[in-house]
Amino acid sequence: MTNTTARIRKEGKDFEIIVNMDNALKFRKGENIAFLEMDTIFLDAKKGNVASKEDLMKAFKTTDINEIAAKIVKSGEVLVTQQHRDAEQEKKFKQIVDFLVTNTVDPKTGNPHTPDRIKSALEQAHVNIKNTPIDSQIAEAMEKVSKILPIKIETRKIKINIPAMHTAKAYGVVNQYKEEESWKDDGSLEVIIRLPAGMLMDFYDKLNSVTHGSALTQEIKQ
């Protein structure tokens, strides 16, 4: 069990709490779990300076410790260990390797690359893996890896017709992949998307979930 500090700056002051690091990170992601190790709000935890009720009211409009702690963890910063950072980076590295293995091919042969080949190329290209969603890192990774080995993302082009009653929810699913869209007089939507081949089944699952299977799809041969 690793204890750490979570903190936030409000009204010109730092407010700190002592938390269980793993539980605080789980709570931050939405899990309902206890994380406080001390029922105290500090201005400086190392020095033991406790925040006054006046400080808390001014900054948080409440003196309820659990409510304030939740705000600090959700909106502030949870300090993590180097071991945790290394583990998270290794996890992201593996996710990027898996994504490239699943969604890319050698444009010369049409064959997929092996995990070892992708991993080696990422290391040789000195790709900087960040603790952010991998979707935002793929473009940079592809650009650098392509200097080491021939690689391209294998994509699928799909035409989708979405009934009017489901367009609001479905739009969020298709929007990031869309190339063209056409709204019909009856309120339905026809959209053409392009997405990595390895993401196709997951995409269909999400689309069918929000449209209850009523969306019509057709792959466009390229």
C-alpha positions as CSV (number, residue, x, y, z in Angstrom):
1,M,0.0,0.0,0.0
2,T,1.4,3.4,-1.1
3,N,0.4,6.6,0.5
4,T,0.9,9.9,-1.3
5,T,-0.3,13.5,-1.4
6,A,-3.2,14.8,-3.5
7,R,-3.4,18.6,-3.9
8,I,-5.2,21.5,-5.5
9,R,-4.6,25.2,-5.6
10,K,-7.5,27.4,-4.9
11,E,-7.9,31.0,-3.7
12,G,-4.1,31.4,-3.7
13,K,-3.5,28.5,-1.4
14,D,-2.5,24.8,-1.8
15,F,-4.9,22.3,-0.2
16,E,-3.4,18.9,0.4
17,I,-4.7,15.5,1.7
18,I,-3.0,12.2,2.4
19,V,-4.4,9.4,0.3
20,N,-3.9,5.8,-0.8
21,M,-2.4,6.3,-4.2
22,D,-4.0,3.3,-6.0
23,N,-7.4,4.0,-4.5
24,A,-7.3,7.7,-5.3
25,L,-6.4,7.0,-8.9
26,K,-9.3,4.5,-9.1
27,F,-11.7,7.1,-7.6
28,R,-10.4,9.6,-10.1
29,K,-11.4,7.3,-12.9
30,G,-14.9,6.9,-11.5
31,E,-14.7,4.0,-9.1
32,N,-16.6,4.5,-5.8
33,I,-13.8,3.6,-3.4
34,A,-12.4,5.0,-0.1
35,F,-9.0,6.6,-0.5
36,L,-8.4,9.0,2.4
37,E,-5.7,8.0,4.8
38,M,-6.2,10.9,7.2
39,D,-9.4,12.9,7.8
40,T,-7.5,16.2,7.6
41,I,-7.2,18.9,5.0
42,F,-3.7,20.5,5.1
43,L,-2.2,23.7,3.6
44,D,1.2,21.9,3.8
45,A,1.0,18.2,4.7
46,K,4.8,17.8,5.3
47,K,4.8,20.6,7.8
48,G,1.5,19.5,9.3
49,N,-0.2,22.9,8.6
50,V,-3.9,22.3,8.8
51,A,-6.4,24.4,6.8
52,S,-8.8,26.4,8.9
53,K,-12.6,26.2,8.5
54,E,-12.4,29.7,7.1
55,D,-9.9,28.6,4.4
56,L,-12.1,25.7,3.5
57,M,-15.3,27.7,3.2
58,K,-13.6,30.3,1.1
59,A,-12.1,27.8,-1.3
60,F,-14.7,25.0,-1.4
61,K,-17.9,26.5,0.1
62,T,-18.0,23.7,2.6
63,T,-16.1,22.2,5.5
64,D,-17.1,18.6,4.8
65,I,-13.8,16.7,4.5
66,N,-15.0,13.9,2.3
67,E,-16.6,16.3,-0.1
68,I,-13.5,18.5,-0.3
69,A,-11.3,15.4,-0.7
70,A,-13.4,14.2,-3.6
71,K,-12.9,17.6,-5.3
72,I,-9.2,17.6,-4.7
73,V,-8.7,14.1,-6.2
74,K,-11.1,14.7,-9.1
75,S,-9.9,18.2,-10.1
76,G,-6.4,18.4,-8.6
77,E,-3.2,16.4,-8.8
78,V,-2.5,13.0,-7.3
79,L,1.3,12.6,-6.9
80,V,2.4,9.2,-8.1
81,T,5.6,7.2,-7.6
82,Q,8.3,6.7,-10.3
83,Q,7.4,3.0,-10.2
84,H,3.8,3.8,-11.1
85,R,4.9,6.2,-13.9
86,D,7.2,3.5,-15.3
87,A,4.4,0.9,-15.2
88,E,1.9,3.2,-16.9
89,Q,4.4,4.1,-19.6
90,E,5.1,0.4,-20.2
91,K,1.4,-0.3,-20.4
92,K,1.0,2.5,-23.0
93,F,4.0,1.2,-25.0
94,K,2.4,-2.2,-25.2
95,Q,-1.0,-0.7,-26.2
96,I,0.7,1.1,-29.1
97,V,2.6,-2.0,-30.2
98,D,-0.7,-4.0,-30.1
99,F,-2.5,-1.3,-32.1
100,L,0.2,-1.1,-34.8
101,V,0.4,-4.9,-35.1
102,T,-3.4,-5.1,-35.5
103,N,-3.9,-2.2,-37.8
104,T,-0.9,-1.8,-40.0
105,V,0.8,-3.7,-42.8
106,D,3.9,-3.6,-44.8
107,P,2.8,-1.7,-48.0
108,K,5.2,-3.6,-50.1
109,T,3.9,-7.1,-49.2
110,G,0.5,-6.4,-47.6
111,N,1.6,-8.5,-44.7
112,P,1.3,-7.4,-41.0
113,H,4.4,-6.7,-39.0
114,T,5.4,-8.9,-36.0
115,P,5.2,-7.4,-32.5
116,D,9.0,-7.7,-32.1
117,R,9.5,-5.8,-35.3
118,I,7.1,-3.0,-34.3
119,K,8.7,-2.8,-30.8
120,S,12.2,-2.6,-32.2
121,A,11.2,0.1,-34.6
122,L,9.5,2.2,-31.8
123,E,12.7,1.9,-29.8
124,Q,15.0,2.7,-32.7
125,A,12.9,5.7,-33.6
126,H,13.0,6.9,-30.0
127,V,9.2,7.4,-29.9
128,N,8.3,9.3,-26.7
129,I,5.4,7.4,-25.1
130,K,3.1,9.7,-23.1
131,N,0.6,8.9,-20.4
132,T,-2.3,10.0,-22.7
133,P,-4.8,8.0,-24.8
134,I,-3.0,6.1,-27.5
135,D,-5.3,7.5,-30.2
136,S,-3.6,10.9,-29.7
137,Q,-0.1,9.3,-30.1
138,I,-0.6,7.0,-33.1
139,A,0.1,9.7,-35.8
140,E,3.4,10.7,-34.2
141,A,4.4,7.1,-33.7
142,M,3.6,6.2,-37.3
143,E,5.6,9.2,-38.6
144,K,8.7,8.1,-36.7
145,V,8.4,4.4,-37.2
146,S,7.9,4.9,-41.0
147,K,11.5,6.1,-41.1
148,I,12.7,2.7,-39.8
149,L,10.4,0.3,-41.7
150,P,7.8,0.4,-44.4
151,I,4.4,0.7,-42.7
152,K,0.9,1.9,-43.4
153,I,-2.4,1.8,-41.5
154,E,-4.8,-0.7,-43.2
155,T,-8.2,1.0,-43.2
156,R,-11.8,0.2,-44.1
157,K,-14.2,2.6,-45.7
158,I,-17.8,2.2,-44.6
159,K,-21.1,3.8,-45.6
160,I,-23.6,4.0,-42.8
161,N,-27.3,5.0,-42.7
162,I,-28.6,5.9,-39.3
163,P,-32.3,6.3,-38.6
164,A,-33.4,9.8,-37.3
165,M,-34.3,8.5,-33.8
166,H,-30.7,7.4,-33.2
167,T,-28.6,10.1,-34.9
168,A,-27.9,12.1,-31.7
169,K,-26.2,9.2,-29.9
170,A,-24.7,7.6,-33.0
171,Y,-23.1,10.8,-34.1
172,G,-20.6,10.7,-31.3
173,V,-19.6,7.2,-32.4
174,V,-19.0,8.0,-36.1
175,N,-17.9,11.6,-35.9
176,Q,-14.2,11.0,-35.3
177,Y,-13.9,8.7,-38.3
178,K,-16.2,10.5,-40.8
179,E,-15.1,11.6,-44.2
180,E,-18.5,12.7,-45.5
181,E,-22.0,13.2,-44.0
182,S,-25.4,13.9,-45.5
183,W,-28.5,14.7,-43.5
184,K,-31.8,13.5,-45.2
185,D,-35.1,15.3,-45.1
186,D,-36.5,12.6,-42.7
187,G,-33.8,13.4,-40.2
188,S,-31.8,10.3,-40.9
189,L,-28.0,10.5,-41.5
190,E,-25.8,9.0,-44.2
191,V,-22.2,9.1,-43.3
192,I,-19.0,7.7,-44.9
193,I,-16.3,6.8,-42.4
194,R,-12.7,5.4,-42.7
195,L,-11.2,3.7,-39.7
196,P,-8.3,1.2,-39.0
197,A,-9.3,-2.4,-39.9
198,G,-8.5,-3.7,-36.5
199,M,-11.0,-1.4,-34.9
200,L,-13.9,-2.5,-37.1
201,M,-15.6,-5.0,-34.8
202,D,-15.3,-2.8,-31.7
203,F,-16.8,0.1,-33.8
204,Y,-19.7,-2.1,-35.0
205,D,-20.4,-3.1,-31.3
206,K,-20.6,0.5,-30.3
207,L,-22.7,1.5,-33.2
208,N,-25.2,-1.4,-32.8
209,S,-25.4,-0.6,-29.1
210,V,-26.5,3.0,-29.6
211,T,-28.8,2.3,-32.6
212,H,-30.2,-1.0,-31.3
213,G,-28.9,-2.7,-34.5
214,S,-30.9,-0.4,-36.8
215,A,-28.0,1.3,-38.6
216,L,-27.3,-0.1,-42.1
217,T,-23.7,-0.5,-43.1
218,Q,-22.0,-1.2,-46.3
219,E,-18.2,-1.6,-46.9
220,I,-16.9,0.5,-49.8
221,K,-14.3,-1.3,-51.8
222,Q,-11.2,0.8,-52.3
